[in-house]
Amino acid sequence: MRLSRLAAAALLLGTSALAMPALAQTSPAKPKYGSWGVDYATMDKSVKPGDDFFRFAEGSWLRDAPIAPDKSRAGYNYDLPDETEVEVRTLVEGAGAHPADPVMRQVSDFYAAWMDEAGIEARGTAPLKSHLGRITAVKDRKALNLLMAEPGYAAPIGIGISADEKNPTQYTVMAGQARLGLPTRDYYLLQGEKYDTIRKAYRAYVVKIQQLAGIADAEAKAHAILALETRLAQDQWTPEARRDPQKTYNPMTRAQLAKLAPEFDWDATLAHMGLAKMPTVVVRETTAVTAAGKRMADVPLATWKDWLAYRFVSDHAQYLPKAFDDARFDFYSRTLNDVKTQSPRWKRGVRLLDGSLGEAIGKIYAERHWTREAAAQANELVEDLRAAYADKINAAKWMDEPTRKEALAKLAAFDPRLGGPVKYIDYSSMPVSRTDPLANNLASERFDWNLQLSRLGKPVDRTLWDMTPQTVNAYYDPVLNQVTFPAAQLQPPFFDPAADPAVNYGETGATIGHEMGHGFDDEGRQYDASGRLRDWWTKESADRYTAHAQALVKQFDSYEPIPGVHIKGQLTLGENLGDLGGLEAAYAAYRRYVSRHGEPAVIDGYTGDQRFFLAYAQSWQGKAREGALRAQLLSNPHSPEEYRVNGIVRNMDEWYAAFGVKPGDKLYLPPEERVHVW
């Protein structure tokens, strides 16, 4: 029943510049790709840049590169983690050589339990019995509520702890709609043969999981479970609606909670979770919580217990014998995302460790892979971006002076964090079994919840990270006004100290600019310099901003990656604004760099500006299986890679100048139709 408030706008989807983790060896003298940082082999120079810039930069790769059978996608963002996982595997498999180190012993035991397939098979369903027995023992709805509130058990609403959006120096409790068995509400509600097929396969999966667990009457129970989830889905908020921070911030007293959804017995539930002293809870999707409460009352207790048992087994299937693990893979990966085969078990173990003991490994990873050269160049790049944003804010004609003053204050307060945390989580109180991976997962969930509880009543800890140093990703947190770039993200091709500066500004510069830009996108702009949810815009500036933002919505609404399935322009608006505004700022930052270091020479026929845009396009190298692409289009706020390139550069005047794009070229937009964030 726990709910985590995710930091807004992580990519795909560090420490501050003045506070960095221990630094490793020096960087290599030559770039990883080509002679200056871009891979010519992936290009298709037969494609005119103005017709399809994405294929000009990546056409050969798009044509020839396979998607690995254990993946739903291919490209730098999906393949670079392979290299990181090999490095982490070396750390993990070497942990056993340090039995006197309690942290290394935890890592070694966790991994050993996961890798002991023979032991998992021998124990069969025995690890499930006590947990399913607790569900069977539930006699009334109060007991059901309390069990749902415990780590490891599903619930129709989630409760978690995060920084208070209107008082970001303090923690608060938040509650809202929880995930269902299918990835998003659309899978339950959309009509058509494709979705009928998915729902039929999901029902078969629910049956199979119950049968494997020895649960009787699986067919009838699956029918009731799917009907229950469909009713819940009908009342859940859409992904677009959930992006509105004003509508999802609803602080309520205990009396108000009891009126909103009395069926959840808030006093008893919160006390059971260790939250008895919290006088208020911030409710996110209010009407969905009310509707879920009604389902708690009008759906038979037996059906809720069946749902809870199914979800427990399904949610933990990978820690059980192979038949459970295979069933979950067959539906969630093969059916939904078209993935052909499971990843090697060691890879999956490394990923599980990342979620359970991630900072224990991350500390060592950052010390070995975050170099002084990378830190120095990345900090220079960040400060160029900050200066470029200041220039753009000062020059923005649509922004009036009161709004401009607040925007500059927010920019000055940005906290960029690079590499790894200045302090790491202490996992010493988390028990780890060397034989039971299910027990380890549940212990990790309990540890995480207790860690959250321990922070209540204390000032918000701004040193905490939501990603480990070995994560290939980045994020912006609007409540803390922080941009965070793990060490694994700051490596080739995204960042290479030995590459041409145009490459680093076009790739990492655009990415850092993207994350900084989230502070001014349609959602992030509603938070002020301190991270407080507050309307600091004048109506005039806000209206002008909204007008050009809606023009970008219209552009992306027109794109149709799968026949009949368009990009949702409103859902992806924040990320599209981040891409466009980030690229605008990165280009300006690059020109600042050039002003200090001199105009760059032409290399292999490419000017510095051309290299900048080419590097940007190559940074979004990517392709996806249709199932994964469909899931992304339905619920993910990020546009597919092709449109993060073609849909963005066609709005930038500097790109037109760099490649001589003219009327008649397929990507050409008349100047009056181009959207400029700044």
N, C-alpha and C positions, 0 to 999 in steps of 0.2 A: 504493500500500500504506500510505499515510499515514492516520492517524486523529486527528481533533481531538476533544478532550474539550469538548463544548459546555457553556457555562454553563447551570446548571439553570433550567428553567422560564421561558424567555422568554415574553412574552405572545403570544396568538393563534397568542401567538400570538397620564454627566455628570461632572462633577467633583464633589468634595465640596462641602459648603456653604461651606467656607472657601477653596476653590481653584477658581476658575471661569475659563473662557476669556474672551477679550476680548469686551466687551459692545457691542451695537449700539444703534440708535436707540431712542427711547422707544416705548412701546406705544400703540395707538389708544385714543381716549377712550370709544368705544362698543363694546359686545360685538358679536361677529360674528353671533350668532344672536339674533333677537328683541330685546326691550327689556332682558332680564336674563340671557340666555345659553342659553335653551332654544327650540327651534323648534316652535311650535304647529302648523305645517302638517303635521308628520309624525304627529301624534297622531290617535287615533280615540276621541273622548270618548263615543261610544255604547257602548264596551266598559267594563264595570265593572272598576275596578282590582283588586278581589279575585278576579275570575274569570280575568283574563289581563293582568297588569301590563305585559308586553312589548308587547302589542297596544294597550293603552291609551296607551302612550308612543309607539309607532311604527306603529300599525295602518294609517294612511293611506299612509305610506311603504311598508310591506310590500305593500300592495295595488297601488300605482301605480308604484313606482320600478322601472325595468328593471335587469337586470344587463347591463353593457356587453358587446358581443359578443366582446371580446378578454379577458374576465375570467371567472373561475369563481365570483366572489362580488361582492357590492355591500354598501356600508355605510361608515361613517366610517373603519374600519381599512383598508379597501381602496380608498376613493376619495380620502382625504386624501393618500396618496402621489402621486396625480396632480398635486396642487398643488406638492408638493415637487419632483417630477421636472421640472416646468416651470421652477422656480427654478434647479435644478441644470443644466438644459439651457442656460439663459442663461449660467451660469458656464462651462460646457464650450465652448459655441460662441464665447465671447469669449476663450477661452484662446489661440487662434491669433494674437491681437493682441499677444501678449507673447512673441515668439520668443526673447528674451534670457533669459527665466526658464526654467530647465531643467525645473522641475516642470510649468509650464504647457505647455511643449513636449511633455512626455510625455503629458499629458492630451489635448492636441490631436492628436497622432499616433495614440494609441490609438483615439480616437473616429473619426478620419478613416479608419483602416484598416477599422473596422467598417462605416462608412457607404459605403464604396466597393464597392457591389454589382456594378458592371460589372467591376471588377478581380477580384473574387472569382470571378465566372462565367468570366472569361477564363483564370484559372489552373486552373480545374477541380479535378481530384483531385491535381494535382502536389504541393500541400503535404502530402498524406498519404503519399506514396511512401516517404520516408525512414523514417517511423515504422512503417509496415506492413512495410517491409523489415527492420527490426530484429526484428520478431516472426517473420518468415519465417526469419531467420538463426538462431533459437534451435534448438540441437541436442540439448539435454538439460534435465533438470528443474532443475539448478542454475542454468543460464543463464535459465530461465524465472522462477525465484524472484528473481533479481537484476533482471530487467527489470520485474517486477511491483512492485519496491520503489522504482522511480523515479517522480517526479512525472509525472502525465498518464496513467499506465497503471493499469488496474484490478487488483484482487487479491481473493482470498476472505477475507483478513483485512486490517485496517488498523492502521497503526502511527503514533503521533503523540506529541507532547510537551505536557505540561500540568503545572500545579502538583500536587504529590503530596498526595493527600487525607489522608494521615496525617502529613505533614510539609509543611504548606502554605507554608513559606518557601522551599522548594526545588522545582525542576522534576524531573520524572521522565518515563520513556518508558512509554506505554501501548499495549496491543494488544488487538484484539477483532474481532468479526465485522464484515464490511463490507457495504455495500449491494449489492443485486442489481439486475437490470434492471427488475423490477416494484417498486412502492413499498414493499411490506411482504410478509412471508412468507404472510399470509392469502390474497393473490391467487393464490399457487401451490397452496394447500392446500384452501381452502373449496370445497364442492361446490354445484352449482346452475347453472341456465342462465346467470345473470348472469356468474358467474366463468368458466364455460366459454367464453362469448363473448369475455371479456377476454383469456383465454389464447390463443384462436384469433387474435385481432387482434394480440396480442403476437408470436406466431410469424410472422405475415405481415409484421410490422414488421422482425423480425430478418432475414427473407429479403430484404426490399426494401433495407435498409441495406447488406447485403453486395453485392447486385446493383449498387447505385449505385457502390460502391467498386471494382467489377470483380472481386469475389471469386467464384471458380468454385464450383459445386456448392452453391449457397446453400440450397436446400431441405433437403438432407441435413444440412448443417451446422447449420441452424436447429433441426432436430429434436434433434440431439445437445446443442446449447447449452441449449435449454429443459429437457431432461432433466437436465443438469448443474445448472442453477440450481434446479430443483425438489428435487434431492437436497440441495443446500446449504440451501435454505429449510427442509426438514424438520428439520434439526439446529440451526437458529438459534433464539435465545431470543425469546420473545414480548416485545412492548413493555412489558407489565406486569412481567415478570421482570427486565428491564433497568433498572427503576427502583429496585432494591434495592442501595444503595451498599455494603452489607457483602458481599453475594455477588459483586459486580463488582469488588471490590478484592482481587486475588490476586497479590502480589509474588512473582516467581520468579527464581531464579538461572539462569545459562546451562544448568547441568546439569538443572534442573527443566524448563526450556523444551524441552530436547532430549528429555526423557521425555514431556512433554505432547504435542508435535507435532514429532517429529524431521524430518518431511518438509520443513519450512520452512528447514532449514539455517541456524539462527539466527545463528551466528557470522558466516558469510559475508554473510547478508542485512543484519544490523545494521551490519557494517563498511561495506558498500556504501552505506548510508544516512548514514554519518558518525557512527554510534553505537557504534563499536568499544569505547569506554572505559566504556560503561554496563554495570555488573555485573548489574543486575536490570531486569526489565520487569514492570510491573503488567498482568496479564491480566484482562480483563473477563469475557467470556462463555467460560469455560474449556472447557466441553464442545463448544461450537460451533467453537472453534479446533482442538480435537482432531479433530473430524469433518472440518473443512475440510482438515486435514493428510492425513487418510486419502483424501480425494478427490484430493489432489495425487498420491497414489501409485497409486490404482486406476482413475482416469480416464485414458484415453490422452493422451499428450503432444500429439498432433495436435488433439484436442478442446479442450484448454486453449489452444492457440495460436489456434484458430478463435474461441474465446470472447474471448480477449484482443484479437484484431483487430476483432471485432464491437463490443466495448465501446469501443475507442478511437475508432472511427468514430462510433458512436452518441453517446458522451459529448461529442464535439466537433462534432456535426453542424451546430450553429448557426453555426459559423465557416466552413462549407463552402458550395458552391453551393446555390442555392435548392431544388433537388430534395431534398437531404439535410435542409435546415432544415424544409421542408414535411413531410417524412416523419416527422420527430421530433415536430413540432407535432401532426400528425394523430393520432398514437397517444397521446402523453403528455398533450396538452391536450384535443384533441377527444374521443378515445375514453374516456380515464380520467376527465376532469373536465368534459366536455360544453361546453368553450369553443368558440365559433363561429369566431372569426377571430384571427389574429396581432395582437399589439400593434404600433403603428407602430414602424418600425425605430429611430427616434431614442430612443424610450422604452426599448427593449431595450438600446440602447447605453449609456444613462445607468445602467441597472441593472448592466450588466457593469462599467462603470467603478467603480461603488460597491463591487464585489467585488475589484477589482484595484488601483485607485488611490484608494480611497474616502476615506482620511483627508486626501489632498492637496486634494480638493474639500471635504471636511468642515470643514477649518480655515477656509476662506473662508465656507462656509455658516454656521457658528456665529457668526463675527464679524458677519455681516449680519443674522442672524435671532434671536439670543438677547439679549433686552433686559434692561436693569437692573431694570425693574419686574417682569418675569417671574421673574428670579432672586431678587429680594427676597421676592416672594409665595410662590414655590415653596419657598424655605428656611423661611419661617414655617410653611408647611403641613407640611413634613417634620418640623420640631421638634414641632409639635402632634401629629403621628402618633406620634413617638417617646414623647412624654409619655402619650398615650392608651394605647399598648401597655404602658407601665410600670404604669399604673393597672390595666389588665386583668390583667396578670401577677400583680400584688400581690393582686388580688381573686379570682383563679381558685381556686375551692374544691377542684378536682380535683388541684391541683398542691401537693405538699408543700414544706416549707421548703428542703431541700437542692436540689431541682430548681428552685424559684423563684429561688434565689440565682444559679444558673448561667444561667437564662433572662434575668435582668436584666443579667448581665454580657455576655451575647451581644447583647442589645438596645443596651447602651451602646457596644459595639464596632462596630455597624452603620456602614458607610461609604457614605453616599448621594452619588451623583455625578450632577450635573445639567448639561445643555447640551452640553459637549464636553470632550475630554481636555485636560490641562494641557500635554501634549507630544504631538507627532504623529509618525507613522512617517516615516522618511526613505527615499524610494523611489529615490534617486539612482543606486543600483547596478543597478536593474532596466532591462534593455534594452527599448526599445519600437520596433516597426516601424511605419512609416506605410502599409505596404502589405499586411501579412500578419496578420489577426486570430487565426489559429490559433497562430502563433508568439508573439503577445502573450499569449494565454491560457496557453500552456505556460511562458512566461517568468514570468508572475505566479505560477504554481504553484511553480516553482523558487525564486523570490524568497521566497515565503511559507515554504517549507520551510527555506531557509537562514536566514531570520529566526528561526524556531523553534530551529534548531541553535545559533545565536549566543547564545541565552539559557541553554543548558545550563551547569551549573557556576556560575551566578550566582544571587543571591537573586531570588525571584519579584518581578517588576516590577508593583506594584499600580496603576500609572498606566495600564496598558494597557486598551484597550476592545475588546469583542467586537462592537460595533456602531458605525456611523459617526454623526456628528451629524445627518445628513440621513435617518436611518432612523426610520420611524414604528413604534416598538416600544419595549420595555423588557425588562430581565432582572434576575434575582438570581443571583449566583454563590455557592454555599454554601461553596466552598473558600476564597474570599477574604472572605466575609461582606459583599459589596457589592451595593447596588442601583444600577442605572444607567438614567438617563432621558435619551435624546438630545434635542437641541433640537427636532427635528421632531415628537416625541411631545408636547412641551409647547407646543402651540398649539391654537387652537379646532378642534373643539369640546371637546377633552380638557382644555385649560387656556387660560383667557382672563383676563388681568389686569383687563379691563374688565367682566367678568361678576359677577353676584351671588356672594358667597362660597359660598353653598350649592351652586352649580353646580360650582365648582372643588373643593370638598371631596367632592361626590358623584361627580365624574368622575375628576379627577386624584388626589384624596385616596384614593379607593377603589383606584385603580391602584397608587399608591405603597404603600398599605396591603397590597395583594395581594402585591407583590414583597417587602416586609418580612415578610409572613406566611409566605413560603416558607421563611424561616429556622426556622419552627416547624411546617411541614407534615410529613406522614408520612415524607418523604425528607430534607428540609432539617433537621429537628429532630435528626438523627443527627450533625450537625456542631456543634462547640462554638464559643465566642466567637472563637477564633483561626482557625476554619475547619477544624480537625482532625476527621477522622472518628473519633468517640469517643462511647461510650454514657455520657452524663452524666445520664441520667434514672434515678430510682429505679424499681424494678419497680412499685410502687404507682401512681405518677404515670403511668408508661407504659401500664399496663393501663387506667386510667381514660380516658386520652387515646384509646387504640385503640378503646375501646368506643364513644365518640361518633363517632369517625372512621368506624367500620364502619356506623353508622346512616346516615351521609351516603352511603356506598357503596350501601347498600340503596335509598335514595331515587333515586339517579341510575341504578342498574341498571333501574329500572322505566320510565324514559323511552325512547320508541321513535320517534325522529325520522323514520326510514324504516321502512315495514312490514317486519318481520322483522329489523331491525337496531337493536339497543338501544345506548344509551350504555354503555360499559364503566366501571362505577363505580370499580373498583380502579385502572384505568389513569388515569382522570381525577381521582382522589382528591386529589392534590397541588394541582392547579389549582382544584378545587372548594373545598378548604380555604382556598386563597389568596383566592378570591373572597369566601367567607363571612367569614373572619377579617378580611380587608382591609376589607370593608364595615362590619363591627362596629367596627373601629378608626377608620375614617374618620368614622363617625357620632359616635363619642366625641370625635374631634379637632374636628369641627365644633361640638359643644357646648362644647368648651373655647374655641373662637374666639368663640362667642356669649357666653360668660361674661365675656370681656374687652371685647367691643364692644357688648353689649346685644342683647336679643331682637329679631330682625328683624321688620320689618313684613310684613303679608300683602300679596302682590303678585298682582294679577289673580285674586284668590280663592285663591291657594296660600300656605300657611304655609311658613316656612323649612324645616321637616322634609319637607313634601311636595315642595318644590323640590329638596331633597337627593336624595330617592329617584327623582324624575322624571329628574333629570340623570343619575343612575347608569344608569337604564334606557336613556336615549337614547345614552349612551356606548357601549352594546353594539348599536347599530343594525347589522343585518347579515342577509343572506340568501345562500344558496349554491345552485348547481346540484347536482342529485342526485349526479352522479359525484363532485364535490368533497366533498360531505357524506358520502358513503359512505367515501371515503378517510380523512376525518377520524375517523369513528366507528371505523374498523378500527385506526388506529395513532396518532392524535394525542391527547396528554394533555389537550387543552382540549375542553370541552363546547361544542356549538353555542351561538350567542349567545342564543337564546330561553331556554335552560336556565340560562345564566349570569345571567339576570334572574329569571325565574319560579322556578327551582329554588333560588335564593339568598334572595330577599326573603321567601319564605314561611316561612323559618326565623327571621326577625327580628321580635321583639316590637314594636320601634319602628315598623316598617312597618305592622303591624296597627293601631297606635294612630293613625298619621298619616292613614290612609285609611279607617278605620272598618271594617276587614275582619272579617266575622262568620261563625259557623258557617253552612254552606249555600253560601258562596262557593267557587268551584271550587279556588282555591289554599289555602283554609283548612286548616291543620293544628292539631290540638289541642295545647295548650302542651307536653304531655308527649312529643309526637312531634317537636317542633322541635329541631334540632341547633344548639348554640351552641359555636363553637370556644373562646370565652373565657367 
